[in-house]
Amino acid sequence: MDLTDQIIRLALFEDTCLGDVTTESIFPHPQEKTAIIVAKQDFILAGTDVAKKVFHAVDPSIACKIHFGDSDTIKKNDVIFTITGDIRSLLTAERVALNFLQRLSGIATLTRKFVNALDNPNVRLVDTRKTTPGWRKIEKDAVRAGGGFNHRFALYDGILIKDNHIAAAGSIAAAVFLARSRASHLMKVEVEVCDMSQVQQALDVRADVIMLDNMDIDSMTKAVALIGKRAVVEASGNVSIETLNAIAKTGVDVISCGALTHQAVSVDLSMRID
């Protein structure tokens, strides 16, 4: 069972652990019905595979026809899914399937707004680890559906030395030395910095990536000039639609934005029995 399957099982257990008393009372016997999932607004679609897995986890015999793919632009009143099966299974799976589709499409939609607003093809917009606990894989998939890119997935797949690592180790140099002495030679080392002195320290230890954290535009511009292509430069903090292009104009290579996941608003969908 992969991570997505585990998330789905937990969500279904949360909603149906003792059954669906309403549906089971009204429909004590199987009845085949068809339902459609309809868009009630315009948005960017994400999470279709997850929603399909929800229906099949409830009842493997349900037939799902998906009319659009992740990353597609959906218009109000578009029919996204047609689902046929036992009415009891359709109604039991409905809310969990819609929750996944609505939330993930909300992330894809917000990400697309940021991507469309970014007027610099040389700058990569990436997400962060500020995701819903347990949903990180599928939320990062939704960011990609919206046209963004992923930062590291978790603590195990990238070295990012942050302010608390530096404080505990004593210095940037000490933290980088300790990380490199134990990590694989294939791992890049990223260092978070907040002022020009720390930028220079990160350069002195040959950090592969330097994250400019919560710096103002003038400071970022000076930091990029000082780094001079000796490291990949990432900007983080205070990133919004309004500040996006000003940050990009400083010459950074990557802009990381936690808002893509933690500020996304779920889109509006409904399931209707045909």
One Martini backbone bead per residue (centre of mass of N, CA, C, O) as a GRO file, in nm:
protein
  274
    1MET     BB    1   0.093   0.039   0.026
    2ASP     BB    2   0.069   0.354  -0.037
    3LEU     BB    3   0.038   0.672   0.072
    4THR     BB    4  -0.232   0.735  -0.063
    5ASP     BB    5  -0.385   0.488   0.042
    6GLN     BB    6  -0.356   0.563   0.341
    7ILE     BB    7  -0.508   0.830   0.330
    8ILE     BB    8  -0.775   0.714   0.229
    9ARG     BB    9  -0.829   0.511   0.456
   10LEU     BB   10  -0.839   0.725   0.680
   11ALA     BB   11  -1.068   0.899   0.564
   12LEU     BB   12  -1.280   0.669   0.559
   13PHE     BB   13  -1.267   0.597   0.856
   14GLU     BB   14  -1.356   0.874   0.964
   15ASP     BB   15  -1.647   0.857   0.799
   16THR     BB   16  -1.703   0.501   0.803
   17CYS     BB   17  -1.636   0.302   1.044
   18LEU     BB   18  -1.974   0.241   1.106
   19GLY     BB   19  -2.087   0.358   0.859
   20ASP     BB   20  -2.404   0.445   0.670
   21VAL     BB   21  -2.701   0.505   0.805
   22THR     BB   22  -2.860   0.652   0.592
   23THR     BB   23  -2.813   0.475   0.339
   24GLU     BB   24  -2.880   0.194   0.474
   25SER     BB   25  -3.180   0.270   0.538
   26ILE     BB   26  -3.279   0.344   0.243
   27PHE     BB   27  -3.062   0.112   0.113
   28PRO     BB   28  -3.066  -0.229   0.166
   29HIS     BB   29  -3.025  -0.255  -0.147
   30PRO     BB   30  -2.912  -0.287  -0.443
   31GLN     BB   31  -2.842   0.002  -0.671
   32GLU     BB   32  -2.805   0.116  -0.981
   33LYS     BB   33  -2.609   0.414  -1.044
   34THR     BB   34  -2.563   0.753  -1.163
   35ALA     BB   35  -2.296   0.991  -1.143
   36ILE     BB   36  -2.192   1.338  -1.108
   37ILE     BB   37  -1.922   1.568  -1.138
   38VAL     BB   38  -1.951   1.921  -1.072
   39ALA     BB   39  -1.882   2.237  -1.161
   40LYS     BB   40  -1.918   2.571  -0.977
   41GLN     BB   41  -1.643   2.661  -1.117
   42ASP     BB   42  -1.347   2.790  -1.192
   43PHE     BB   43  -1.049   2.576  -1.261
   44ILE     BB   44  -0.785   2.367  -1.153
   45LEU     BB   45  -0.707   2.041  -1.193
   46ALA     BB   46  -0.694   1.798  -0.915
   47GLY     BB   47  -0.711   1.453  -0.799
   48THR     BB   48  -0.833   1.222  -0.979
   49ASP     BB   49  -0.690   0.965  -0.876
   50VAL     BB   50  -0.779   0.989  -0.584
   51ALA     BB   51  -1.085   0.980  -0.627
   52LYS     BB   52  -1.090   0.706  -0.767
   53LYS     BB   53  -0.971   0.550  -0.523
   54VAL     BB   54  -1.205   0.598  -0.335
   55PHE     BB   55  -1.423   0.442  -0.488
   56HIS     BB   56  -1.255   0.169  -0.498
   57ALA     BB   57  -1.229   0.136  -0.189
   58VAL     BB   58  -1.536   0.099  -0.147
   59ASP     BB   59  -1.578  -0.008  -0.471
   60PRO     BB   60  -1.439  -0.190  -0.728
   61SER     BB   61  -1.709  -0.183  -0.926
   62ILE     BB   62  -1.676   0.094  -0.993
   63ALA     BB   63  -1.736   0.324  -1.256
   64CYS     BB   64  -1.488   0.546  -1.399
   65LYS     BB   65  -1.524   0.860  -1.569
   66ILE     BB   66  -1.279   1.079  -1.697
   67HIS     BB   67  -1.293   1.402  -1.869
   68PHE     BB   68  -1.030   1.495  -1.721
   69GLY     BB   69  -0.716   1.640  -1.636
   70ASP     BB   70  -0.462   1.721  -1.486
   71SER     BB   71  -0.431   2.083  -1.547
   72ASP     BB   72  -0.699   2.148  -1.631
   73THR     BB   73  -0.943   2.362  -1.746
   74ILE     BB   74  -1.228   2.456  -1.563
   75LYS     BB   75  -1.572   2.495  -1.602
   76LYS     BB   76  -1.863   2.584  -1.535
   77ASN     BB   77  -2.051   2.275  -1.553
   78ASP     BB   78  -1.855   2.071  -1.570
   79VAL     BB   79  -1.794   1.729  -1.630
   80ILE     BB   80  -1.563   1.518  -1.466
   81PHE     BB   81  -1.751   1.281  -1.363
   82THR     BB   82  -1.852   0.934  -1.414
   83ILE     BB   83  -2.055   0.725  -1.196
   84THR     BB   84  -2.096   0.363  -1.155
   85GLY     BB   85  -2.321   0.208  -0.908
   86ASP     BB   86  -2.384   0.155  -0.605
   87ILE     BB   87  -2.548   0.382  -0.421
   88ARG     BB   88  -2.405   0.325  -0.151
   89SER     BB   89  -2.116   0.374  -0.255
   90LEU     BB   90  -2.145   0.658  -0.369
   91LEU     BB   91  -2.237   0.797  -0.099
   92THR     BB   92  -1.997   0.708   0.081
   93ALA     BB   93  -1.766   0.846  -0.113
   94GLU     BB   94  -1.832   1.141  -0.180
   95ARG     BB   95  -1.694   1.333   0.034
   96VAL     BB   96  -1.402   1.233   0.012
   97ALA     BB   97  -1.362   1.280  -0.289
   98LEU     BB   98  -1.430   1.585  -0.282
   99ASN     BB   99  -1.218   1.679  -0.083
  100PHE     BB  100  -0.978   1.616  -0.259
  101LEU     BB  101  -1.055   1.774  -0.516
  102GLN     BB  102  -1.092   2.055  -0.385
  103ARG     BB  103  -0.816   2.094  -0.253
  104LEU     BB  104  -0.624   2.028  -0.495
  105SER     BB  105  -0.750   2.235  -0.692
  106GLY     BB  106  -0.685   2.481  -0.519
  107ILE     BB  107  -0.379   2.456  -0.545
  108ALA     BB  108  -0.361   2.461  -0.855
  109THR     BB  109  -0.498   2.738  -0.889
  110LEU     BB  110  -0.302   2.911  -0.725
  111THR     BB  111  -0.047   2.832  -0.875
  112ARG     BB  112  -0.136   2.941  -1.154
  113LYS     BB  113  -0.146   3.236  -1.065
  114PHE     BB  114   0.154   3.258  -1.005
  115VAL     BB  115   0.264   3.164  -1.277
  116ASN     BB  116   0.118   3.387  -1.448
  117ALA     BB  117   0.256   3.629  -1.283
  118LEU     BB  118   0.531   3.526  -1.368
  119ASP     BB  119   0.778   3.735  -1.550
  120ASN     BB  120   0.999   3.468  -1.546
  121PRO     BB  121   1.142   3.185  -1.696
  122ASN     BB  122   1.416   3.166  -1.498
  123VAL     BB  123   1.213   3.123  -1.263
  124ARG     BB  124   1.146   2.912  -0.989
  125LEU     BB  125   0.850   2.778  -0.859
  126VAL     BB  126   0.810   2.672  -0.516
  127ASP     BB  127   0.755   2.486  -0.259
  128THR     BB  128   0.692   2.340   0.063
  129ARG     BB  129   0.639   2.195   0.398
  130LYS     BB  130   0.353   2.355   0.408
  131THR     BB  131   0.149   2.105   0.489
  132THR     BB  132  -0.075   1.873   0.523
  133PRO     BB  133  -0.090   1.634   0.728
  134GLY     BB  134  -0.042   1.351   0.506
  135TRP     BB  135  -0.064   1.536   0.213
  136ARG     BB  136   0.204   1.603   0.064
  137LYS     BB  137   0.211   1.443  -0.197
  138ILE     BB  138  -0.063   1.552  -0.319
  139GLU     BB  139   0.005   1.856  -0.294
  140LYS     BB  140   0.258   1.848  -0.475
  141ASP     BB  141   0.107   1.747  -0.722
  142ALA     BB  142  -0.075   2.003  -0.742
  143VAL     BB  143   0.147   2.203  -0.801
  144ARG     BB  144   0.225   2.074  -1.072
  145ALA     BB  145  -0.056   2.107  -1.201
  146GLY     BB  146  -0.017   2.435  -1.181
  147GLY     BB  147   0.317   2.473  -1.267
  148GLY     BB  148   0.495   2.396  -1.050
  149PHE     BB  149   0.740   2.319  -0.804
  150ASN     BB  150   0.955   2.119  -0.610
  151HIS     BB  151   1.083   2.078  -0.332
  152ARG     BB  152   1.148   1.918  -0.089
  153PHE     BB  153   0.974   1.666   0.063
  154ALA     BB  154   1.178   1.617   0.309
  155LEU     BB  155   1.424   1.559   0.546
  156TYR     BB  156   1.567   1.314   0.361
  157ASP     BB  157   1.613   1.481   0.052
  158GLY     BB  158   1.757   1.740   0.200
  159ILE     BB  159   1.991   1.996   0.268
  160LEU     BB  160   1.878   2.234   0.527
  161ILE     BB  161   2.025   2.508   0.674
  162LYS     BB  162   1.912   2.663   0.950
  163ASP     BB  163   1.901   2.877   1.208
  164ASN     BB  164   1.897   2.647   1.431
  165HIS     BB  165   2.141   2.494   1.331
  166ILE     BB  166   2.341   2.727   1.358
  167ALA     BB  167   2.301   2.788   1.658
  168ALA     BB  168   2.374   2.495   1.761
  169ALA     BB  169   2.660   2.474   1.606
  170GLY     BB  170   2.770   2.809   1.594
  171SER     BB  171   2.781   2.791   1.265
  172ILE     BB  172   2.796   2.763   0.937
  173ALA     BB  173   3.060   2.608   0.912
  174ALA     BB  174   2.990   2.384   1.116
  175ALA     BB  175   2.730   2.280   0.984
  176VAL     BB  176   2.849   2.207   0.708
  177PHE     BB  177   3.068   2.015   0.801
  178LEU     BB  178   2.882   1.809   0.944
  179ALA     BB  179   2.704   1.741   0.702
  180ARG     BB  180   2.936   1.649   0.502
  181SER     BB  181   3.060   1.420   0.691
  182ARG     BB  182   2.769   1.237   0.655
  183ALA     BB  183   2.689   1.282   0.377
  184SER     BB  184   2.636   1.245   0.072
  185HIS     BB  185   2.796   1.343  -0.224
  186LEU     BB  186   2.503   1.390  -0.370
  187MET     BB  187   2.446   1.616  -0.171
  188LYS     BB  188   2.319   1.908  -0.131
  189VAL     BB  189   2.385   2.239   0.012
  190GLU     BB  190   2.172   2.435   0.212
  191VAL     BB  191   2.155   2.789   0.310
  192GLU     BB  192   2.032   2.997   0.550
  193VAL     BB  193   1.986   3.355   0.517
  194CYS     BB  194   1.967   3.720   0.649
  195ASP     BB  195   2.255   3.837   0.560
  196MET     BB  196   2.559   3.940   0.431
  197SER     BB  197   2.735   3.783   0.625
  198GLN     BB  198   2.605   3.503   0.566
  199VAL     BB  199   2.658   3.496   0.269
  200GLN     BB  200   2.967   3.486   0.296
  201GLN     BB  201   2.979   3.228   0.465
  202ALA     BB  202   2.846   3.045   0.251
  203LEU     BB  203   3.066   3.094   0.038
  204ASP     BB  204   3.318   2.996   0.203
  205VAL     BB  205   3.169   2.688   0.211
  206ARG     BB  206   3.027   2.618  -0.058
  207ALA     BB  207   2.742   2.647  -0.114
  208ASP     BB  208   2.501   2.540  -0.336
  209VAL     BB  209   2.268   2.683  -0.166
  210ILE     BB  210   2.106   3.009  -0.121
  211MET     BB  211   1.891   3.137   0.126
  212LEU     BB  212   1.682   3.418   0.121
  213ASP     BB  213   1.553   3.529   0.428
  214ASN     BB  214   1.352   3.794   0.457
  215MET     BB  215   1.441   3.989   0.244
  216ASP     BB  216   1.486   4.262   0.091
  217ILE     BB  217   1.524   4.377  -0.221
  218ASP     BB  218   1.799   4.515  -0.187
  219SER     BB  219   1.944   4.277  -0.044
  220MET     BB  220   1.901   4.069  -0.268
  221THR     BB  221   2.054   4.216  -0.490
  222LYS     BB  222   2.327   4.216  -0.339
  223ALA     BB  223   2.349   3.910  -0.298
  224VAL     BB  224   2.350   3.823  -0.594
  225ALA     BB  225   2.607   3.981  -0.667
  226LEU     BB  226   2.794   3.838  -0.465
  227ILE     BB  227   2.754   3.546  -0.564
  228GLY     BB  228   2.789   3.519  -0.878
  229LYS     BB  229   2.703   3.206  -0.954
  230ARG     BB  230   2.821   3.016  -0.707
  231ALA     BB  231   2.508   2.982  -0.654
  232VAL     BB  232   2.210   2.899  -0.576
  233VAL     BB  233   1.920   3.117  -0.559
  234GLU     BB  234   1.695   3.163  -0.285
  235ALA     BB  235   1.370   3.278  -0.216
  236SER     BB  236   1.221   3.367   0.110
  237GLY     BB  237   0.957   3.524   0.202
  238ASN     BB  238   0.704   3.733   0.136
  239VAL     BB  239   0.528   3.574  -0.075
  240SER     BB  240   0.344   3.714  -0.351
  241ILE     BB  241   0.182   3.836  -0.609
  242GLU     BB  242   0.295   4.130  -0.553
  243THR     BB  243   0.619   4.032  -0.505
  244LEU     BB  244   0.724   3.835  -0.723
  245ASN     BB  245   0.867   4.023  -0.946
  246ALA     BB  246   1.059   4.173  -0.760
  247ILE     BB  247   1.215   3.921  -0.681
  248ALA     BB  248   1.296   3.823  -0.967
  249LYS     BB  249   1.465   4.092  -1.040
  250THR     BB  250   1.719   4.021  -0.853
  251GLY     BB  251   1.822   3.714  -0.971
  252VAL     BB  252   1.696   3.475  -0.885
  253ASP     BB  253   1.624   3.121  -0.928
  254VAL     BB  254   1.434   3.087  -0.665
  255ILE     BB  255   1.090   3.055  -0.543
  256SER     BB  256   0.951   3.016  -0.227
  257CYS     BB  257   0.598   2.905  -0.145
  258GLY     BB  258   0.369   2.836   0.106
  259ALA     BB  259   0.093   2.944  -0.011
  260LEU     BB  260   0.022   2.721  -0.217
  261THR     BB  261  -0.093   2.547   0.036
  262HIS     BB  262  -0.179   2.728   0.305
  263GLN     BB  263  -0.380   2.936   0.108
  264ALA     BB  264  -0.567   2.751  -0.014
  265VAL     BB  265  -0.884   2.719  -0.180
  266SER     BB  266  -1.145   2.547  -0.216
  267VAL     BB  267  -1.340   2.421  -0.441
  268ASP     BB  268  -1.651   2.390  -0.627
  269LEU     BB  269  -1.843   2.090  -0.578
  270SER     BB  270  -2.060   1.825  -0.716
  271MET     BB  271  -2.282   1.550  -0.656
  272ARG     BB  272  -2.497   1.379  -0.894
  273ILE     BB  273  -2.776   1.215  -0.951
  274ASP     BB  274  -2.890   1.104  -1.270
   0.00000   0.00000   0.00000
